[in-house]
Amino acid sequence: MTRKLATLADRFNTLWMENGEVHMLNRRKFPLEEEYVTCSDLESVAVAIENMTIQGAPPLAYAAGLALSMHAKQHEGEGEEQFFDTLEKGVDRLMHTRPTGWDIGYVLDGCMKTAHKVYQQNGDVPEAIRAYVYEQIAEGNRIARDTGRYAADLLQDGARVQTICFAGAALCYMLYFAAEDGKDIQLFASETRPYLQGARLTAKSCVEMNIPVTVVTDNMPAYLMQSGKTNVFVSTADKITMDGYIANKIGTYPLAMAAFDNDLPYYLLGYNGPVKGSYGPGSLTIEERNPEEVLHCLGQRTSVDGAKGYYPAFDITSPKYISAVATDRGIFPARLIYRYHDTVYHSLFEK
């Protein structure tokens, strides 16, 4: 059969720059509503990142980069010192939007290096930043595709995959390639309160690719593993350390322990590997979001007035619970993930 890849597998489908403005899919509403948000200045992009209009460590990093391009265009008439001071202040604002993922720092650092280089060459700085970000999006799509190809090889025929949140483009490619290989696979998506990324984004991607998907509440997966209804756990990570610790969506840690306790594999979609120089759980920052968010769901309050909320958005999982890490450069044991940076990349696909 001809199989369609999920819409969310290609970031260009959901984020772009046009007429000097940044346009993005509103992931808080998709797929129940397909709404695109237009941001006309850096601050509006920063707010969109903070309020979860755009989600996922790589996509929000790309959005931040496009925001800096837009910011540069709006201030390009300033003198050199003032211009770069303005850009640095913009970078500082964007860096403080969501602290756990490392991609935003990497992309913004690349944007600033590009800006300095092109400015000295009397080039078009805003356009150069935009072009750099588009290159990063294309490279990110390539990384996700290769990661998904390696991850698909880890899945056995008859895999009943438990996920949490939305593991991004690599998850889509993993499921796509596994199905193309003729494997009978099913996916169980935990709904992932309070924004329901599993119930909405993961489930939508599966439906688009004709992958059987079952949505379960966040407190069901351990029982599903225990009872044999699922036989493998797969997630991604917003940050991986050189010694294999990860920060990912809150709830990942107990699912990793449940998989371990039930002798089931936990495969991590590691994309482009660990962050150089980061070691141990102490190098992972856990974002704590507005407590009010856990008292609401899809715009509706779900608890009584007077109740308090608490919302750490991520937790930390030890490498001892991770069976293997799939990256764009191959499969690694979690404790040896530092070898990623010494591994030469060989494309799995023709260019």
C-alpha positions in Angstrom: 0.0 0.0 0.0 1.0 3.6 -0.5 1.6 5.1 2.9 1.5 8.8 3.7 4.0 10.2 6.1 2.5 12.2 9.0 2.2 16.0 8.6 4.3 16.7 11.7 7.3 14.7 10.3 8.4 17.7 8.2 8.9 20.9 10.2 8.5 23.0 7.1 4.8 22.1 7.1 4.3 23.8 10.4 6.8 26.7 10.7 8.0 29.2 8.1 8.8 32.9 7.5 6.8 35.0 5.0 6.5 38.7 4.4 8.8 39.4 7.3 6.7 37.5 9.8 6.9 34.1 11.5 4.0 31.7 10.9 3.5 28.6 13.0 0.9 25.8 13.5 -0.8 26.2 16.8 0.0 22.9 18.5 -2.2 23.6 21.4 -5.2 23.2 19.1 -4.1 20.8 16.4 -5.7 18.6 15.1 -9.0 19.5 16.6 -8.5 22.9 15.0 -5.9 23.7 12.3 -4.9 27.2 13.2 -1.8 29.1 12.2 -0.5 31.9 14.3 1.3 34.9 12.8 4.0 36.6 14.9 5.2 40.0 13.9 7.9 40.6 16.4 10.4 38.7 18.6 8.3 39.1 21.8 5.3 37.5 20.2 7.4 34.5 19.2 8.8 34.3 22.7 5.3 34.2 24.2 4.3 31.6 21.6 7.1 29.4 22.9 6.3 30.0 26.5 2.6 29.3 26.1 3.1 26.1 24.1 1.7 27.4 20.8 4.9 25.7 19.4 6.2 22.6 21.1 9.1 20.3 21.0 12.8 21.2 21.5 13.8 21.4 17.8 10.7 23.3 16.5 10.8 25.9 19.2 14.5 26.4 18.6 13.8 27.0 14.9 11.0 29.4 15.8 13.5 31.3 18.0 16.0 31.5 15.2 13.4 32.9 12.8 12.3 35.4 15.5 15.9 36.6 15.6 16.0 37.1 11.8 12.8 39.1 12.1 14.3 41.1 14.9 17.4 41.8 12.9 15.3 43.1 10.0 13.4 45.4 12.2 16.7 46.9 13.6 19.1 46.7 10.7 19.3 50.5 10.4 21.1 50.8 13.7 24.9 51.2 14.1 27.0 48.1 14.6 27.3 48.3 18.4 23.7 49.1 19.0 22.5 46.5 16.4 24.4 43.6 18.0 23.4 44.8 21.5 19.8 44.6 20.3 20.3 41.1 18.9 22.0 39.9 22.1 19.0 41.2 24.2 16.7 39.3 21.8 18.8 36.2 22.3 18.6 36.6 26.1 14.8 36.9 25.9 14.4 33.8 23.8 16.9 31.8 25.9 14.7 32.3 29.0 11.5 31.0 27.4 12.0 27.3 28.1 15.1 26.2 29.9 15.3 22.4 29.6 15.9 21.7 25.9 19.4 22.5 24.6 18.5 23.0 20.9 17.5 26.6 21.3 20.9 27.6 22.6 22.6 25.8 19.7 20.5 27.4 17.0 20.7 30.9 18.5 24.5 30.6 18.9 24.7 29.7 15.2 22.4 32.6 14.3 24.7 35.1 16.1 27.9 33.6 14.5 26.2 34.0 11.1 25.1 37.5 11.9 28.6 38.7 12.9 30.2 37.0 9.8 27.8 38.4 7.3 27.8 41.9 8.9 31.5 42.1 8.4 31.0 41.2 4.7 28.4 43.9 4.3 25.8 41.2 3.6 22.1 40.9 4.4 22.2 39.8 8.0 18.4 39.1 8.4 18.3 37.0 5.3 21.5 35.1 6.3 20.0 34.3 9.7 16.8 33.1 8.0 18.8 30.9 5.5 20.8 29.5 8.4 17.6 28.5 10.3 16.1 26.9 7.2 19.3 24.9 6.8 18.9 23.8 10.4 15.3 22.7 9.8 16.4 20.7 6.7 19.2 19.1 8.7 16.8 18.4 11.6 14.4 16.7 9.2 17.4 14.6 7.9 18.4 13.7 11.5 14.8 12.7 12.3 14.5 10.5 9.2 17.8 8.6 9.9 17.0 8.2 13.6 13.6 6.8 12.6 15.2 4.4 10.2 17.5 3.0 12.9 14.7 2.9 15.5 12.4 1.0 13.1 15.1 -1.8 12.9 14.8 -2.1 16.7 11.1 -2.9 16.6 10.1 -6.5 16.3 7.1 -7.7 14.2 4.2 -7.6 16.6 5.5 -4.6 18.5 3.0 -2.9 20.7 4.6 0.4 21.4 3.9 2.5 24.5 4.8 6.2 24.1 4.5 9.4 26.2 3.9 12.9 24.9 4.8 13.4 21.2 8.3 12.1 20.4 8.4 14.2 17.2 9.4 13.6 13.6 11.7 10.6 14.5 8.7 8.8 16.0 6.7 9.3 12.8 9.6 8.0 10.7 10.1 5.0 13.0 6.5 4.0 12.6 6.5 4.7 8.9 9.6 2.6 8.1 8.5 -0.2 10.4 5.2 -0.5 8.6 6.9 -0.2 5.2 9.1 -3.1 6.3 5.9 -5.2 6.7 6.0 -5.3 10.5 2.7 -5.5 12.3 2.9 -2.7 14.9 0.5 -0.9 17.1 1.0 2.2 19.2 -0.4 3.1 22.6 -0.3 6.8 23.3 -0.7 8.1 26.8 -2.8 11.2 26.6 -0.1 13.4 28.4 -1.8 16.0 30.6 -2.2 18.9 30.7 -1.8 19.6 26.9 -2.7 16.1 25.6 0.1 15.9 23.1 -0.3 12.1 23.0 -4.0 12.2 22.5 -3.8 14.8 19.8 -0.4 15.0 18.1 0.8 11.3 18.4 -2.6 9.9 17.7 -3.1 12.2 14.7 0.2 11.2 13.2 -0.6 7.5 13.6 -4.0 7.9 12.0 -2.5 9.8 9.0 0.0 6.8 8.5 -2.7 4.1 9.0 -0.9 2.9 12.2 -3.3 1.4 14.7 -3.3 3.7 17.7 -5.0 3.5 21.2 -5.1 6.5 23.5 -4.8 5.7 27.2 -4.8 7.9 30.3 -1.4 8.7 31.9 -1.8 6.3 34.8 -2.5 3.2 32.6 0.8 2.4 30.9 2.4 0.4 33.8 -0.6 -1.9 33.8 -0.4 -2.3 30.1 3.2 -3.4 30.4 2.5 -5.7 33.3 -0.5 -7.3 31.5 1.4 -7.8 28.2 -0.7 -5.4 26.2 2.4 -3.4 25.4 5.9 -4.8 24.9 8.2 -1.9 24.2 8.5 1.7 25.5 9.7 4.5 23.2 10.3 8.1 23.9 12.6 11.0 22.9 14.5 13.4 25.2 14.8 17.1 25.3 18.4 16.8 26.5 20.8 13.8 26.8 24.0 14.0 28.8 27.3 12.5 27.7 26.8 9.7 30.3 23.3 8.8 29.2 21.0 10.7 31.6 18.0 12.3 30.0 15.4 14.9 30.6 12.0 14.3 29.0 8.4 15.0 29.5 7.3 14.4 33.1 6.2 10.8 33.5 9.0 9.3 31.4 10.9 8.2 34.5 8.1 6.0 36.0 7.4 4.5 32.6 11.1 3.7 32.2 11.1 2.0 35.6 7.9 0.1 34.8 9.4 -1.2 31.5 12.6 -2.2 33.4 10.5 -4.0 36.1 8.6 -5.9 33.4 11.7 -6.9 31.4 10.6 -4.8 28.4 13.0 -2.7 26.3 13.0 1.1 26.5 14.3 2.6 23.2 15.2 6.3 23.2 14.9 8.4 20.0 18.2 10.3 20.5 18.2 12.3 17.3 21.7 14.0 17.2 23.0 12.6 20.4 24.2 14.1 23.7 25.1 17.6 24.6 28.9 17.9 24.8 30.2 18.8 28.2 27.1 17.7 30.1 27.4 14.9 32.7 25.1 13.5 35.3 21.6 14.6 36.3 22.9 17.8 37.8 23.5 19.2 34.3 19.8 18.8 33.5 17.5 21.8 34.2 13.9 21.0 35.0 11.4 23.6 33.9 8.7 24.4 36.4 5.7 25.9 34.6 2.7 27.9 35.9 0.9 25.7 38.4 -2.5 26.9 37.0 -1.8 24.9 33.9 -2.4 21.6 35.6 -5.8 22.8 36.9 -7.0 23.2 33.3 -7.3 21.1 30.2 -8.2 22.3 26.7 -9.3 25.6 28.1 -11.5 24.2 30.8 -10.8 24.2 34.5 -10.7 20.7 35.8 -10.3 21.3 39.6 -12.2 23.2 42.2 -11.5 26.8 43.1 -9.0 27.0 46.0 -7.0 24.0 44.9 -3.3 24.5 44.1 -1.3 23.0 41.3 2.3 22.0 40.7 3.9 21.5 37.3 7.4 20.3 36.8 7.3 19.8 33.0 10.2 17.3 32.8 11.8 14.5 34.8 15.2 12.7 34.7 15.8 9.1 33.8 19.0 7.2 34.5 20.8 5.4 31.6 20.3 2.1 33.5 16.7 2.0 32.4 17.4 2.7 28.7 18.0 -0.4 26.5 19.3 1.5 23.5 19.5 4.9 22.0 18.7 5.3 18.3 20.4 8.3 16.6 21.0 9.5 13.1 24.5 7.8 13.4 23.3 4.4 14.6 22.3 2.6 17.8 24.2 3.2 21.0 24.1 1.8 24.6 22.9 4.6 26.8 26.0 4.6 29.0 28.2 4.8 25.8 26.2 7.5 24.1 29.3 9.8 24.3 30.7 7.8 21.4 28.1 9.4 19.2 30.4 12.4 18.7 33.3 10.2 17.6 31.2 8.3 15.1 31.3 9.3 11.4 27.9 9.9 9.9 27.0 7.8 6.8 23.7 8.6 5.1 21.2 5.8 5.1 19.5 7.4 2.1 20.6 8.8 -1.3 21.0 12.5 -1.3 
